[in-house]
Amino acid sequence: MEIREFQEKTDQWIKQYGVRYFSELTNMAILTEETGEVARLMARMYGDQSFREGLSPEEQKTRLRDELCDVLWVVA
């Protein structure tokens, strides 16, 4: 899927199910939050930090995938 198509599908979803588009400042804050969640997972999966709860490698990958999707959603 091309980025333009992803943006169009995101726009359709927002118009059909979403409340509204957020302001640029709100989107920047949400993007920062989501990027931080990706960073936290990366630090635990590949860095020196560890998970408090015993997540399996598959659960870790699922969480990372979900957080990366959140980042892409905000960017779109």
Buried (B, 14 or more C-beta within 10 A) or exposed (E): EEEEEBEEEBEEEBEEEEEEEBEEEEEEEBBEEBBEBBEBBEEBBEEEEEEEEEBEEEEBEEBBEEBBEBBEBBBB
